[in-house]
Amino acid sequence: MSENPLQSIVQTFEKISQNLQTHFSQLVVSRPNSLNHNNNTTTSTTPLFSISNTESTLSESSQSHFKTNNAQPVSKEELGRATWTFLHTLGAQFPDKPTRQQKKDVKELMAILSRIYPCKECADHFKDVLRANPVEAGSQAEFSQWLCRTHNVVNRSLGKLVFPCERVDARWGKLDCEQPRACDLQGSTVPWQ
Ligand SMILES: Cc1cc2nc3c(=O)[nH]c(=O)nc-3n(C[C@H](O)[C@H](O)[C@H](O)COP(=O)(O)OP(=O)(O)OC[C@H]3O[C@@H](n4cnc5c(N)ncnc54)[C@H](O)[C@@H]3O)c2cc1C
């Protein structure tokens, strides 16, 4: 019995379609199996994106990888250094003539830190430090000097060396900003603001 010509055309299309699918499914991005930096050359063939009926998204294995391996806890010391960097940089950027709102903001910021700083023992200690040394933020110089003295109170309590506060501007300069003055905080032009 002779073959139906239509059947042969359909079979040819099926073959082409299968070949295309194989080609596309091989378009995968090989990437390291883990995010550690030890030059491990093992690669995963799990595609980042796959052609399937489900949405193109991170594959399940890479999602669970991020959930389980990506979170590196920081130590109390790292947290402290990062926070002091933020605070002293704020001190360096603080306007010479802050507005009433800016003075209020830094006082509140310190009060908030003493409640919610993510190291309870440090937060509790900082509450006592603030009680004994109320925030002084009448000008950039006043605020950065207050921060320096306050940091020294913490340094002393931890048995660390105190920092010479006359050198605070040399240690903590203004933010390295691409456009000059673009990062400056706008202060007040009128003294009573
Ligand atoms: C609000 C707050 C409260 C903290 N309380 C505690 C606590 O109760 N117990 C605890 O174990 N840790 C506490 N820490 C962390 C602690 O202060 C240090 O950050 C941490 O021990 C790391 O110290 P470090 O020697 O690396 O330098 P850091 O004290 O973190 O200082 C960072 C850098 O700032 C410069 N610096 C040092 N002193 C001054 C200063 N006076 N003025 C200007 N610049 C200075 C130095 O160049 C130094 O390298 C606290 C941190 C903060 C922000």
The ligand as a MOL file (V3000), in Angstrom:
LIG
                    3D

  0  0  0     0  0            999 V3000
M  V30 BEGIN CTAB
M  V30 COUNTS 53 58 0 0 0
M  V30 BEGIN ATOM
M  V30 1 C 26.4610 53.0570 68.4590 0
M  V30 2 C 27.4380 51.8950 68.6470 0
M  V30 3 C 27.5400 51.2790 69.8750 0
M  V30 4 C 28.4040 50.1920 70.0380 0
M  V30 5 N 28.4550 49.5420 71.2330 0
M  V30 6 C 29.2300 48.4380 71.3880 0
M  V30 7 C 29.2260 47.7000 72.6060 0
M  V30 8 O 28.5490 48.0530 73.5650 0
M  V30 9 N 29.9910 46.5810 72.6710 0
M  V30 10 C 30.7620 46.1590 71.6060 0
M  V30 11 O 31.4350 45.1270 71.7060 0
M  V30 12 N 30.8020 46.8540 70.4430 0
M  V30 13 C 30.0350 47.9690 70.3130 0
M  V30 14 N 30.0710 48.6680 69.1230 0
M  V30 15 C 31.0350 48.2980 68.0780 0
M  V30 16 C 32.4140 48.9590 68.3580 0
M  V30 17 O 32.2540 50.3370 68.6380 0
M  V30 18 C 33.3890 48.8430 67.1930 0
M  V30 19 O 32.7550 49.3100 66.0090 0
M  V30 20 C 33.9010 47.4420 66.9220 0
M  V30 21 O 34.4410 46.9000 68.1110 0
M  V30 22 C 34.9990 47.4360 65.8380 0
M  V30 23 O 36.0450 48.2620 66.3150 0
M  V30 24 P 37.2750 48.7620 65.4570 0
M  V30 25 O 38.4700 48.7740 66.4030 0
M  V30 26 O 37.4400 47.9890 64.2050 0
M  V30 27 O 37.0120 50.2570 65.0290 0
M  V30 28 P 35.6760 51.1720 65.2170 0
M  V30 29 O 35.5270 51.5510 66.6530 0
M  V30 30 O 34.5570 50.4830 64.5600 0
M  V30 31 O 36.0880 52.4340 64.3810 0
M  V30 32 C 36.1900 52.4240 62.9740 0
M  V30 33 C 37.2690 53.4210 62.5640 0
M  V30 34 O 36.8720 54.7100 63.0120 0
M  V30 35 C 37.9980 55.4930 63.3930 0
M  V30 36 N 37.7480 55.9540 64.7570 0
M  V30 37 C 37.9490 55.3140 65.9260 0
M  V30 38 N 37.5530 56.0770 66.9510 0
M  V30 39 C 37.0840 57.2270 66.4100 0
M  V30 40 C 36.5420 58.4120 66.9600 0
M  V30 41 N 36.4000 58.5770 68.2690 0
M  V30 42 N 36.1690 59.3890 66.1130 0
M  V30 43 C 36.3280 59.2600 64.7880 0
M  V30 44 N 36.8260 58.1630 64.2150 0
M  V30 45 C 37.2140 57.1530 65.0130 0
M  V30 46 C 39.2050 54.5990 63.2980 0
M  V30 47 O 39.8920 54.9230 62.0980 0
M  V30 48 C 38.6210 53.1940 63.2070 0
M  V30 49 O 39.3900 52.3400 62.4260 0
M  V30 50 C 29.2060 49.7550 68.9510 0
M  V30 51 C 29.0860 50.3930 67.7120 0
M  V30 52 C 28.2270 51.4580 67.5700 0
M  V30 53 C 28.0880 52.1380 66.2230 0
M  V30 END ATOM
M  V30 BEGIN BOND
M  V30 1 1 1 2
M  V30 2 1 2 3
M  V30 3 2 2 52
M  V30 4 2 3 4
M  V30 5 1 4 5
M  V30 6 1 4 50
M  V30 7 2 5 6
M  V30 8 1 6 7
M  V30 9 1 6 13
M  V30 10 2 7 8
M  V30 11 1 7 9
M  V30 12 1 9 10
M  V30 13 2 10 11
M  V30 14 1 10 12
M  V30 15 2 12 13
M  V30 16 1 13 14
M  V30 17 1 14 15
M  V30 18 1 14 50
M  V30 19 1 15 16
M  V30 20 1 16 17
M  V30 21 1 16 18
M  V30 22 1 18 19
M  V30 23 1 18 20
M  V30 24 1 20 21
M  V30 25 1 20 22
M  V30 26 1 22 23
M  V30 27 1 23 24
M  V30 28 2 24 25
M  V30 29 1 24 26
M  V30 30 1 24 27
M  V30 31 1 27 28
M  V30 32 2 28 29
M  V30 33 1 28 30
M  V30 34 1 28 31
M  V30 35 1 31 32
M  V30 36 1 32 33
M  V30 37 1 33 34
M  V30 38 1 33 48
M  V30 39 1 34 35
M  V30 40 1 35 36
M  V30 41 1 35 46
M  V30 42 1 36 37
M  V30 43 1 36 45
M  V30 44 2 37 38
M  V30 45 1 38 39
M  V30 46 1 39 40
M  V30 47 2 39 45
M  V30 48 1 40 41
M  V30 49 2 40 42
M  V30 50 1 42 43
M  V30 51 2 43 44
M  V30 52 1 44 45
M  V30 53 1 46 47
M  V30 54 1 46 48
M  V30 55 1 48 49
M  V30 56 2 50 51
M  V30 57 1 51 52
M  V30 58 1 52 53
M  V30 END BOND
M  V30 END CTAB
M  END
